Amino acid sequence: MSHLMSSALTYPVPGEIHRVVTVDAASDHELIAAVQAGDEQAFQEIVRRYRTPITNFIFRMLDDYDRAVELAQETFLRVYANVARYRATFHFSTYIYRIATNLAISELRQRRRRKLVSLFTPWARHEDEEETPLDIPDERPLQDADLIERERRAAVGRAIQTLPEKYRAALVLRDVEGLSYDEIAGILNISEGTVKSRINRARGLLRDKLRAYL
């Protein structure tokens, strides 16, 4: 059974003497096996490895850093709460990104419902639940190259927020997180062909919205 010994993990390998590996050198599956055996340090390493990418992914989905931090924490809580049922049948990264994606999409749908409720207030304006207009900054000449780049990145971020959630998730997973089509297909539970189609559609929508920056 896996356990922690002087910052090292030991775990059984069929036909071999128990293998010893340091926490930072262990694979994700080795760490999860140790967590299942009660190793808290192994779980801390999982959090260290994935905290930043998961938070950044959710932030790109929501454009709300504080909420992204909260949902990243919820992602790790769910991993820990369900660790006993985890099976190493696919990459751990696929598993954790799927949890994060579901949480982000759930948040987007809750926001949409709140917007729909707001339609019944006297001050509400009708908003397209699929795509909202992109507020592109004015095109006045800018001398500072860094400022131009910041404006461009801000515009891209806002444009991503206007994408329908199914396109947004595929695009962020591919172009921001750098995951493979196969990994994205596993996370979103769709075929690779559908992944490619959604990414191409998302890129096309972004090009239209960001024409002034291209």
ABEGO torsion letter per residue (X at the ends): XBBBBGGBBBBBBBGBBBBBBBAAABBAAAAAAAAAAGBAAAAAAAAAAAAAAAAAAAAAAAGBAAAAAAAAAAAAAAAAAAAAABBBABBAAAAAAAAAAAAAAAAAAAAAAAAAAAAABAABBBBBAABBBBBBBBABBBABAAAAAAAAAAAAAAAAAABBAAAAAAAAAAAAAGBBAAAAAAAAGBBAAAAAAAAAAAAAAAAAAAAAAX
